């Protein structure tokens, strides 16, 4: 037997078989290198056996396996429940947002849009009656109204929403302007017939 065959046998065979095989034993007892390898393997197996002897538990292997499986199932169930709870929380937050917060924001926007203001507007060339006829189609929301101011003051008081007031300003700006044709006609003196 040579070293290569001896080392191949030592690396694959159990230690008890190596020690009882006479051909292999004769070679490693004579060969210094193979003897060193066999002694290292022998001490390693002895150390491993000692460590395993101290770590042996009294719990049966089946019980240890069942405990590990149950623990794995509990961890998996916790992950599933955690995912379901996250989905439920996200859904609840979305429902609260859609059903409570957004309608509340819309309602407050509607209230501020419907909140009425009162303004008195000076008139340059239209009479309060003419201005009232012009703006009456635009002042229509609940509670909106216009009030004519008595002569000698040329003004009209309007109570309306901000949007309606914006429209009233625009209409009066267009028609109650001394430079506009509608007022200029009233200002020009009447021509005498020749």
C-alpha positions as CSV (number, residue, x, y, z in Angstrom):
1,X,0.0,0.0,0.0
2,X,1.2,3.5,-0.8
3,X,0.5,6.9,0.9
4,X,-2.2,7.9,-1.7
5,X,-4.3,4.7,-1.1
6,X,-3.8,5.0,2.6
7,X,-5.0,8.6,2.8
8,X,-8.0,7.8,0.5
9,X,-9.0,5.1,2.8
10,X,-8.5,7.2,6.0
11,X,-10.5,10.1,4.5
12,X,-13.6,8.0,3.7
13,X,-13.7,5.1,6.1
14,X,-14.9,5.2,9.7
15,X,-12.2,5.5,12.4
16,X,-13.1,2.1,13.9
17,X,-12.5,0.4,10.5
18,X,-9.2,2.2,9.9
19,X,-7.9,1.1,13.3
20,X,-8.9,-2.6,12.6
21,X,-7.8,-2.8,9.0
22,X,-4.3,-4.5,9.1
23,X,-3.0,-3.4,5.7
24,X,-3.8,0.2,6.3
25,X,-2.6,0.0,9.9
26,X,0.7,-1.4,8.9
27,X,1.2,1.4,6.4
28,X,0.4,4.3,8.7
29,X,2.4,2.9,11.5
30,X,5.5,2.9,9.2
31,X,4.8,6.1,7.3
32,X,5.3,9.3,9.4
33,X,3.0,11.5,7.2
34,X,0.1,9.1,7.2
35,X,0.6,8.5,11.0
36,X,0.2,12.2,11.6
37,X,-3.1,12.3,9.5
38,X,-4.6,9.3,11.4
39,X,-3.7,10.8,14.8
40,X,-5.3,14.1,13.8
41,X,-8.5,12.4,12.7
42,X,-8.6,10.3,15.8
43,X,-8.2,13.3,18.2
44,X,-10.8,15.3,16.1
45,X,-13.4,12.5,16.5
46,X,-12.6,12.2,20.2
47,X,-13.1,15.9,20.7
48,X,-16.3,15.9,18.7
49,X,-17.7,13.0,20.7
50,X,-16.9,14.8,23.9
51,X,-18.7,18.0,22.8
52,X,-21.7,16.0,21.6
53,X,-21.8,14.2,24.9
54,X,-22.1,17.5,26.8
55,X,-24.7,18.9,24.5
56,X,-27.1,16.0,24.5
57,X,-30.5,17.0,25.9
58,X,-33.0,14.9,27.6
59,X,-35.7,16.2,25.2
60,X,-36.7,13.6,22.5
61,X,-35.8,14.6,19.0
62,X,-39.5,14.3,17.9
63,X,-40.5,16.8,20.5
64,X,-37.7,19.2,19.5
65,X,-38.9,18.9,15.8
66,X,-42.5,19.5,16.8
67,X,-41.6,22.6,18.8
68,X,-39.6,24.0,15.9
69,X,-42.5,23.4,13.5
70,X,-45.0,25.0,15.9
71,X,-42.7,28.0,16.3
72,X,-42.3,28.4,12.6
73,X,-46.1,28.2,12.2
74,X,-46.5,30.9,14.9
75,X,-44.0,33.2,13.1
76,X,-45.8,32.7,9.8
77,X,-49.2,33.4,11.4
78,X,-47.8,36.6,13.0
79,X,-46.5,37.8,9.6
80,X,-49.9,37.1,8.0
81,X,-51.8,38.9,10.8
82,X,-49.4,41.8,10.6
83,X,-50.0,42.1,6.9
84,X,-53.8,41.9,7.3
85,X,-53.6,44.5,10.1
86,X,-51.6,46.9,7.9
87,X,-54.1,46.5,5.1
88,X,-57.0,47.1,7.4
89,X,-55.3,50.2,8.9
90,X,-54.6,51.6,5.5
91,X,-58.2,50.9,4.3
92,X,-59.6,52.6,7.5
93,X,-57.4,55.6,6.9
94,X,-58.5,55.8,3.3
95,X,-62.2,55.5,4.3
96,X,-61.8,58.3,6.9
97,X,-60.0,60.5,4.4
98,X,-62.7,59.9,1.7
99,X,-65.8,60.0,4.0
100,X,-64.8,62.6,6.7
101,X,-61.9,64.8,5.8
102,X,-62.6,65.5,2.1
103,X,-66.3,66.2,2.5
104,X,-65.4,68.5,5.5
105,X,-63.0,70.4,3.4
106,X,-65.5,70.7,0.6
107,X,-68.2,71.9,3.1
108,X,-65.9,74.5,4.5
109,X,-65.0,75.7,1.0
110,X,-68.7,75.8,0.1
111,X,-69.5,77.8,3.3
112,X,-66.8,80.3,2.6
113,X,-68.0,80.6,-1.0
114,X,-71.6,81.1,0.2
115,X,-70.6,83.5,2.9
116,X,-72.1,86.8,1.9
117,X,-70.6,90.2,2.0
118,X,-72.3,93.6,1.8
119,X,-70.8,96.5,-0.2
120,X,-72.1,99.9,-1.2
121,X,-71.0,100.8,-4.8
122,X,-70.8,104.3,-6.1
123,X,-72.4,104.9,-9.5
124,X,-71.0,107.4,-12.0
125,X,-73.7,107.7,-14.5
126,X,-76.3,105.0,-14.0
127,X,-79.2,105.6,-11.6
128,X,-79.6,103.1,-8.7
129,X,-82.7,101.7,-10.5
130,X,-80.8,101.2,-13.7
131,X,-77.9,99.5,-11.8
132,X,-80.4,97.3,-10.0
133,X,-81.9,96.1,-13.3
134,X,-78.5,95.4,-14.6
135,X,-77.2,93.4,-11.7
136,X,-80.5,91.6,-10.7
137,X,-79.8,88.5,-12.9
138,X,-76.4,88.0,-11.2
139,X,-77.5,88.4,-7.5
140,X,-79.6,85.1,-7.2
141,X,-78.3,83.0,-4.3
142,X,-80.2,82.6,-1.0
143,X,-80.0,85.8,1.0
144,X,-78.5,87.9,-1.8
145,X,-80.2,91.2,-2.5
146,X,-79.5,94.7,-3.6
147,X,-80.9,97.9,-2.1
148,X,-81.4,101.2,-3.9
149,X,-80.0,104.3,-2.2
150,X,-82.3,107.4,-2.3
151,X,-81.4,110.5,-4.1
152,X,-79.3,112.7,-4.0
153,X,-76.7,109.9,-3.5
154,X,-76.0,107.8,-6.6
155,X,-75.1,104.4,-5.1
156,X,-76.4,100.9,-4.8
157,X,-75.9,98.5,-1.8
158,X,-75.4,94.8,-2.7
159,X,-75.4,91.8,-0.4
160,X,-74.1,88.7,-2.2
161,X,-71.5,85.9,-2.3
162,X,-67.9,86.8,-3.2
163,X,-68.4,85.3,-6.7
164,X,-71.6,87.3,-7.3
165,X,-69.9,90.5,-6.1
166,X,-67.1,89.9,-8.5
167,X,-69.7,89.6,-11.3
168,X,-71.5,92.7,-10.1
169,X,-68.3,94.7,-10.1
170,X,-67.5,93.5,-13.7
171,X,-71.0,94.5,-15.0
172,X,-71.0,97.9,-13.3
173,X,-67.5,98.6,-14.5
174,X,-68.6,97.9,-18.0
175,X,-71.9,99.9,-18.0
176,X,-71.4,102.5,-15.3
177,X,-68.4,104.3,-16.9
178,X,-68.6,108.0,-18.0
179,X,-66.4,107.1,-21.0
180,X,-68.8,104.3,-22.1
181,X,-71.2,104.9,-24.8
182,X,-74.2,104.2,-22.6
183,X,-73.4,107.0,-20.2
184,X,-72.0,109.4,-22.8
185,X,-75.4,109.5,-24.6
186,X,-77.1,110.8,-21.4
187,X,-74.4,113.4,-20.9
188,X,-74.5,115.0,-24.3
189,X,-76.9,118.0,-24.6
190,X,-79.8,117.4,-26.9
191,X,-79.5,118.9,-30.4
192,X,-81.9,121.5,-31.5
193,X,-83.7,121.0,-34.8
194,X,-82.8,123.7,-37.4
